[in-house]
Amino acid sequence: MTLDPNAAAEQAIRRMRAGPLFEVPERLVEIDSTNRYLADAARAGAPEGAAVLADRQSAGRGRLGRRWLDAPGGSVLCSMLFRPPFERERWHLVGWAVAVAARQAIFEATGVDAEFKWPNDLVVADRKVAGVLGEMVPPSGLVVGIGVNCNWPAGSPPEEIASLATSLEQEAGQPVQAGELARRLLAGVSKQYLALLSGGDAAVASAYRRRLSTIGRLVSVELPTETFVGQALDLDDAGRLLVDVGMCTRTVEAGDVVHLRAADGLGRQG
């Protein structure tokens, strides 16, 4: 017998009210990728709410197959397993919920007021401080990983990315307690996910849109086969970016978005 989505959501809500998800993460010293590790666990039948924290990733994954760079012990590196009981057209909201929870945790733990950059970054003054990556694990799993730059050693980041990335320690002016940040993050994700299960799509989407620094910006959108420039107008209900390119509005489902200076439309900002 197949459980209908409403009944599945009600079951998930009852389970979460009995005890928050993600509150007992598995802790690893080093792993190639927390997303890869948890995706394997999901395929082996791990339950929703499983989470893993690592001190270091040797092959962390970013969007579009890129590598996530981290300083040993200097980041929060976390992946969480969801089994959303709603249609996949809404699964992007889970990633937004994680981003919203991360922003709140960062502010509470450090006072740093980050913003979102579409599709999956948290930035401070256009420099990346965290990244979120969601990966589907058929038939019903969704692993969402997040990396937060906390405390970097002297000389980090490398000069070639210093204008594109920052750490919470640099922004706050003092060392960050990564463990406390991780605790707040996991608790916040549980709260935001419960809101989604309870029908709070609009609240999560609004919280994300309000702090989305991409909207209104001149952007360069890099796709596998082309690059174009336009003004980011808004997001549609599926989470896709709407970009005004002059003759029409283009809908971007996935791509590398670069914020540009309005003065010339060419300067790379992040």
C-alpha positions as CSV (number, residue, x, y, z in Angstrom):
1,M,0.0,0.0,0.0
2,T,1.4,3.4,-1.0
3,L,1.0,6.2,1.6
4,D,-0.4,9.4,0.3
5,P,1.7,12.6,0.6
6,N,-0.5,14.1,3.3
7,A,-0.4,11.0,5.5
8,A,3.4,10.7,5.0
9,A,3.9,14.3,6.0
10,E,1.7,13.8,9.1
11,Q,3.8,10.8,10.1
12,A,7.0,12.8,9.6
13,I,5.7,15.6,11.7
14,R,4.8,13.2,14.6
15,R,8.2,11.7,14.4
16,M,9.9,15.1,14.5
17,R,7.8,16.3,17.4
18,A,8.9,13.2,19.3
19,G,12.5,14.3,18.9
20,P,14.3,16.7,16.6
21,L,16.0,15.3,13.5
22,F,19.8,15.6,13.1
23,E,20.4,16.0,16.8
24,V,22.9,13.1,17.1
25,P,25.2,13.4,14.1
26,E,27.9,10.9,13.3
27,R,31.3,12.6,13.8
28,L,34.3,11.8,11.6
29,V,37.9,13.1,11.7
30,E,38.3,13.0,8.0
31,I,36.3,11.7,5.0
32,D,36.5,12.2,1.3
33,S,33.0,13.8,1.1
34,T,30.3,13.9,3.7
35,N,27.7,14.0,1.0
36,R,29.1,10.8,-0.6
37,Y,29.3,9.1,2.8
38,L,25.7,9.9,3.7
39,A,24.4,9.1,0.2
40,D,25.9,5.6,0.6
41,A,24.2,5.3,4.0
42,A,20.9,6.4,2.4
43,R,21.1,3.7,-0.2
44,A,21.8,1.2,2.6
45,G,18.5,2.3,4.3
46,A,19.6,5.0,6.7
47,P,16.6,6.8,8.2
48,E,15.6,10.4,7.6
49,G,17.4,12.6,10.2
50,A,20.8,10.9,9.8
51,A,23.6,13.5,9.8
52,V,27.4,13.4,9.6
53,L,30.0,16.0,10.7
54,A,33.6,15.9,9.6
55,D,36.7,17.8,10.7
56,R,38.1,17.7,7.2
57,Q,37.1,16.5,3.7
58,S,39.8,15.3,1.3
59,A,37.5,15.5,-1.7
60,G,34.6,17.7,-0.7
61,R,32.2,18.4,-3.6
62,G,30.9,21.7,-4.7
63,R,28.3,22.5,-7.3
64,L,29.0,21.5,-11.0
65,G,31.5,18.9,-9.9
66,R,33.9,21.5,-8.3
67,R,35.9,20.7,-5.3
68,W,35.1,22.3,-1.9
69,L,38.3,23.7,-0.3
70,D,38.6,23.7,3.5
71,A,41.3,24.2,6.0
72,P,41.7,21.2,8.4
73,G,39.6,21.8,11.4
74,G,38.6,25.2,10.2
75,S,35.2,24.5,8.8
76,V,31.8,23.1,9.7
77,L,31.4,20.3,7.2
78,C,28.0,18.6,7.5
79,S,25.5,16.5,5.5
80,M,22.0,15.7,6.4
81,L,19.6,13.1,5.0
82,F,16.0,14.0,4.2
83,R,13.2,11.8,2.8
84,P,10.7,14.5,1.9
85,P,7.1,13.2,1.8
86,F,6.1,15.8,-0.9
87,E,6.5,16.1,-4.6
88,R,10.0,16.6,-6.0
89,E,9.0,19.9,-7.6
90,R,9.2,21.3,-4.0
91,W,12.5,19.6,-3.0
92,H,14.5,22.8,-3.7
93,L,12.8,24.3,-0.6
94,V,14.7,21.8,1.6
95,G,18.0,23.4,0.3
96,W,16.5,26.8,1.0
97,A,15.5,25.7,4.5
98,V,19.1,24.6,5.2
99,A,20.4,27.9,3.9
100,V,18.0,29.9,6.1
101,A,18.9,27.9,9.1
102,A,22.6,28.3,8.4
103,R,22.3,32.1,8.1
104,Q,20.4,32.3,11.4
105,A,23.0,30.0,13.1
106,I,25.9,32.1,11.8
107,F,24.3,35.3,13.0
108,E,23.5,33.9,16.5
109,A,26.9,32.4,16.9
110,T,29.1,35.2,15.5
111,G,27.0,38.3,14.8
112,V,28.0,38.0,11.1
113,D,25.0,39.0,8.9
114,A,25.3,36.9,5.7
115,E,23.2,37.0,2.6
116,F,22.3,34.4,0.0
117,K,23.7,34.2,-3.5
118,W,21.7,32.1,-6.0
119,P,21.7,29.2,-6.3
120,N,23.5,27.8,-3.2
121,D,26.0,30.2,-1.5
122,L,26.0,32.3,1.6
123,V,28.1,35.5,1.2
124,V,29.4,38.4,3.1
125,A,30.1,41.5,0.9
126,D,29.9,39.2,-2.1
127,R,32.6,36.8,-0.7
128,K,31.6,33.2,-0.1
129,V,31.5,32.1,3.5
130,A,29.4,28.9,3.0
131,G,28.0,26.7,0.3
132,V,25.0,24.3,0.2
133,L,24.8,21.3,-2.1
134,G,21.8,19.0,-2.5
135,E,22.0,15.6,-4.2
136,M,19.1,13.2,-4.8
137,V,19.6,9.6,-3.8
138,P,16.9,7.6,-5.6
139,P,14.3,6.5,-5.0
140,S,13.4,8.8,-2.1
141,G,16.4,10.4,-0.5
142,L,17.9,13.9,-0.6
143,V,21.3,14.5,0.9
144,V,22.0,18.2,1.6
145,G,25.5,19.1,2.6
146,I,26.9,22.4,3.8
147,G,30.4,23.7,4.3
148,V,30.9,26.9,6.4
149,N,34.3,28.6,6.5
150,C,35.0,29.2,10.2
151,N,38.6,29.6,11.3
152,W,41.3,29.7,8.7
153,P,45.0,29.6,9.4
154,A,47.3,32.5,8.6
155,G,47.8,32.8,4.8
156,S,44.3,31.4,4.0
157,P,42.5,31.5,1.7
158,P,45.0,31.2,-1.3
159,E,45.6,34.5,-2.9
160,E,43.8,33.5,-6.1
161,I,40.5,33.2,-4.3
162,A,41.0,35.8,-1.5
163,S,38.6,38.2,-3.3
164,L,36.0,35.5,-3.7
165,A,35.9,33.8,-0.2
166,T,36.1,34.7,3.4
167,S,35.8,33.1,6.9
168,L,33.6,33.9,9.8
169,E,36.7,34.5,11.9
170,Q,37.8,37.2,9.5
171,E,34.4,38.8,9.4
172,A,33.7,38.6,13.2
173,G,37.2,39.6,14.2
174,Q,37.6,36.7,16.6
175,P,37.8,32.9,16.5
176,V,34.5,31.0,16.0
177,Q,33.4,28.0,18.1
178,A,32.6,25.6,15.2
179,G,31.0,23.1,17.5
180,E,28.5,25.6,18.8
181,L,27.8,26.8,15.3
182,A,27.1,23.2,14.1
183,R,24.8,22.6,17.1
184,R,22.8,25.7,16.2
185,L,22.8,24.8,12.5
186,L,21.4,21.3,13.1
187,A,18.7,22.5,15.5
188,G,17.7,25.3,13.0
189,V,17.5,22.9,10.1
190,S,15.2,20.6,12.1
191,K,12.9,23.6,12.9
192,Q,12.9,24.9,9.3
193,Y,12.1,21.4,7.9
194,L,9.3,21.0,10.3
195,A,7.9,24.2,9.0
196,L,8.0,22.8,5.5
197,L,6.3,19.6,6.5
198,S,3.6,21.7,8.2
199,G,2.8,23.6,5.0
200,G,5.1,26.5,5.6
201,D,6.5,26.7,2.1
202,A,5.7,30.4,1.8
203,A,7.5,31.3,5.1
204,V,10.7,29.4,4.0
205,A,10.6,30.9,0.5
206,S,10.1,34.4,1.9
207,A,12.9,34.1,4.4
208,Y,15.2,33.0,1.5
209,R,14.1,35.6,-1.0
210,R,14.3,38.5,1.6
211,R,18.1,38.0,1.9
212,L,18.9,36.9,-1.7
213,S,21.5,39.4,-2.8
214,T,21.3,38.2,-6.4
215,I,17.9,39.8,-7.1
216,G,18.3,43.2,-8.8
217,R,21.9,42.6,-9.6
218,L,23.6,42.6,-13.0
219,V,24.8,39.0,-13.4
220,S,26.8,36.8,-15.7
221,V,25.2,33.4,-16.1
222,E,27.6,30.7,-17.1
223,L,26.0,27.6,-18.6
224,P,27.8,24.5,-20.1
225,T,27.3,25.8,-23.7
226,E,27.1,29.6,-23.3
227,T,27.5,32.6,-21.1
228,F,25.1,35.6,-21.0
229,V,24.6,38.8,-19.0
230,G,21.4,40.3,-17.7
231,Q,19.6,41.6,-14.6
232,A,18.3,39.1,-12.1
233,L,14.6,39.8,-11.6
234,D,13.3,37.2,-9.3
235,L,12.8,33.5,-8.7
236,D,9.9,31.4,-9.9
237,D,8.0,28.9,-7.8
238,A,10.4,26.2,-8.8
239,G,13.4,28.1,-7.5
240,R,14.7,29.0,-10.9
241,L,16.3,32.4,-11.6
242,L,14.6,34.8,-13.9
243,V,17.1,37.0,-15.8
244,D,16.2,40.0,-18.0
245,V,18.5,39.9,-21.0
246,G,16.8,42.8,-22.8
247,M,14.9,41.1,-25.6
248,C,13.3,38.5,-23.2
249,T,13.4,37.0,-19.8
250,R,15.5,33.8,-19.5
251,T,14.8,31.1,-16.9
252,V,17.9,29.5,-15.4
253,E,17.4,26.2,-13.7
254,A,21.1,25.6,-13.0
255,G,24.2,27.6,-13.7
256,D,27.2,29.5,-12.3
257,V,26.0,33.0,-11.5
258,V,28.6,35.8,-11.1
259,H,27.6,39.2,-9.6
260,L,28.9,42.0,-11.8
261,R,29.5,45.7,-11.2
262,A,26.7,47.7,-12.7
263,A,29.2,50.4,-13.9
264,D,30.6,48.3,-16.7
265,G,28.9,44.9,-16.6
266,L,32.2,43.2,-16.8
267,G,34.0,43.2,-13.4
268,R,33.9,40.0,-11.6
269,Q,32.6,40.2,-8.0
270,G,31.8,36.7,-6.9
